[in-house]
Amino acid sequence: MTCLDRRDLGLLLLRLSTGGVLVAHGTQKLFGWFGGHGLEGTGQFMESVGYAPGRASATASGLAEAGGGALLALGLATPAAGAAAAGAMAGAAAVHVPNGFFAQEGGYEYAATLGLTGASLAITGPGRLSLDHVLGHTVNRGWMVPAALGVTAAATAVIVGLRTRRLRRRQEGEQEALFEE
């Protein structure tokens, strides 16, 4: 094998494994597969952690994970696929940040790893063993990488910011008054 063949095979394995994990997580949210809670249960959870409306948040998250993961695995529209995965995982990481870094403590390590892998694949590209390569990279142009990552970063910042504001308001509403009137 030449170096290029090894690189392409490595990218294929990375895309298949990351994409497969994301598809599984997304279908848990969307359909309740693999022990998931479907849109209803995931929507209730999303609402409880500050993403509102819950059902719409569960749908968006599930589609970003399942859709982005499937596209990553196929190596199709890789900039958009990697950006979708990165955005979904940034939203998930925001939920886990208070628990620290390590996953065994409920931390954000797992979400960060999946998100950074998605972003890395968006930047690196899918390699020759991909549908993007077969289709002549019509949906994998150089300009699409900063566009997809930039739009996703902006949207994610707004969504996570709104969540933070909701949580802050909720916490302020739960605090007892310091002084009685």
Residue pairs with C-beta under 8 A, 6 or more apart in sequence:
1 9
4 128
7 127
8 127
8 128
8 129
9 127
9 129
10 127
11 75
11 121
11 124
11 125
11 126
11 127
11 129
11 130
12 75
12 127
12 129
12 130
14 117
14 121
15 72
15 73
15 74
15 75
15 121
15 126
15 127
15 130
16 73
18 69
18 72
18 73
18 85
18 114
18 117
18 118
18 121
19 68
19 69
19 70
19 71
19 72
19 73
19 74
19 81
20 69
20 73
21 69
21 114
22 65
22 66
22 68
22 69
22 72
22 85
22 88
22 114
22 118
23 65
23 66
23 69
23 70
23 73
24 33
24 34
24 69
25 65
25 66
25 69
26 61
26 62
26 63
26 64
26 65
26 66
26 67
26 68
26 69
26 88
27 33
27 34
27 36
27 62
27 66
28 34
28 35
28 36
28 37
28 42
28 62
29 36
29 37
29 38
29 39
29 42
29 58
29 59
29 61
29 62
29 65
29 66
30 38
30 39
30 58
30 59
30 62
30 63
30 66
31 38
32 38
32 41
36 42
37 44
37 45
39 55
39 58
39 59
39 62
40 55
42 54
42 58
42 61
42 62
43 53
43 54
43 55
43 56
43 57
43 58
43 59
44 54
45 54
45 58
46 52
46 54
46 55
46 57
46 58
46 61
47 53
47 54
47 57
48 54
49 95
49 163
50 163
50 164
50 166
50 167
50 170
51 57
51 61
51 91
51 159
51 163
52 166
61 88
61 91
61 92
64 84
64 85
64 87
64 88
65 84
65 85
65 88
67 81
67 84
68 80
68 81
68 82
68 83
68 84
68 85
68 88
68 118
69 81
69 85
71 77
71 78
71 80
71 81
71 84
72 78
72 81
72 82
72 85
72 118
72 121
72 126
74 130
74 131
75 126
75 127
75 129
75 130
75 131
75 132
75 133
76 126
76 130
76 131
76 132
76 135
76 139
77 132
77 139
77 140
78 121
78 122
78 125
78 126
78 130
78 132
78 140
79 122
79 140
79 141
79 144
79 145
79 147
79 148
79 149
80 122
80 139
80 144
80 148
81 118
81 121
81 122
82 118
82 119
82 120
82 121
82 122
82 123
82 148
82 149
83 118
83 119
83 122
83 148
83 149
83 151
83 152
84 118
84 152
85 114
85 115
85 117
85 118
85 119
86 115
86 116
86 118
86 119
86 122
86 149
86 152
87 115
87 152
87 153
87 155
87 156
88 115
89 111
89 112
89 114
89 115
89 116
89 118
90 111
90 115
90 156
90 160
91 156
91 159
91 160
91 163
92 108
92 111
92 115
93 108
93 111
93 112
93 115
94 108
94 160
94 163
94 164
96 106
96 107
96 108
96 111
97 107
97 108
99 105
99 106
99 107
99 108
100 106
100 107
100 108
101 107
101 108
101 109
102 109
103 109
103 110
119 149
122 145
122 148
122 149
123 145
123 149
125 132
125 140
126 132
126 133
126 140
127 133
132 139
132 140
